[in-house]
């Protein structure tokens, strides 16, 4: 019963991790596409203008790429923690997820409560931040569901990690006790296996004892005669 519960928790935790991993891969691909477009646009503008104008760094692309890579790394850590059920891995995974959830909650609260949140951000030279913002606003319902799915997956993964951490040591002791039972059963079976040779060895003794009186009798009669 404990093994089936543990395997179900591990499978659910890996499924929740896959959701974050898919989001992370999508963000990495989108960031790579934005970087390629920005690089092409910057090369075109530098070919038109002979003097080299150093534009500010595309922070939005780097931030998007960093979040995607972070999600993928968290997914890898979660799969390792779910597969091994190691307490240290599970604690690190849950701590990182709690930190990510706090940051996401703070960002969402700042966007909702602060109407001038865009002024806190530096200027984006690529213009992709403005395009992405318009794309999100035009598909707001879809992105609301995506954000809710990510937060639910992270929260569920934390709860599953806590359950696995609570179940892990007990399950390990169950495995040890099972091994002890198998080792304790083997000596109980082995004596039964070794006992028949003792009886087999004992039977010839009775045979030899029965044969011994028969053999001396003829010798005794021969001696008297």
Residue pairs with C-beta under 8 A, 6 or more apart in sequence:
2 167
2 170
2 171
2 174
3 171
3 174
5 167
6 85
6 164
6 167
6 168
6 171
9 82
9 160
9 163
9 164
9 167
10 82
10 83
10 85
10 164
12 156
12 160
13 78
13 81
13 82
13 157
13 160
13 161
13 164
14 78
14 79
14 82
14 83
16 78
16 153
16 154
16 156
16 157
16 160
17 74
17 75
17 78
17 79
17 82
17 157
18 75
19 149
19 150
19 153
20 71
20 74
20 75
20 78
20 150
20 153
20 154
20 157
21 71
21 72
21 75
23 68
23 71
23 146
23 150
24 67
24 68
24 69
24 70
24 71
24 72
24 74
24 75
25 68
25 72
26 68
27 64
27 65
27 67
27 68
27 71
28 65
28 68
28 69
28 72
30 64
30 68
31 61
31 62
31 64
31 65
31 68
32 65
34 58
34 60
34 61
34 64
34 126
34 128
35 58
35 61
35 65
37 126
37 128
38 58
38 61
38 126
38 128
41 126
42 55
45 53
46 52
46 53
55 125
56 122
56 123
56 125
57 125
58 124
58 125
58 126
58 128
59 122
59 124
60 124
60 126
60 128
60 129
60 132
61 126
61 128
70 100
74 93
74 96
74 97
74 100
77 89
77 92
77 93
77 96
78 93
78 157
78 161
80 86
80 89
81 89
81 90
81 92
81 93
81 161
81 164
82 160
82 161
82 164
85 164
85 165
85 167
85 168
85 171
86 168
87 165
87 168
87 169
90 161
90 164
90 165
90 168
91 165
93 157
93 161
94 158
94 161
94 162
94 165
97 154
97 157
97 158
97 161
98 158
100 154
101 151
101 154
101 155
101 158
104 150
104 151
104 154
108 147
110 117
110 120
111 117
114 120
121 129
124 130
136 143
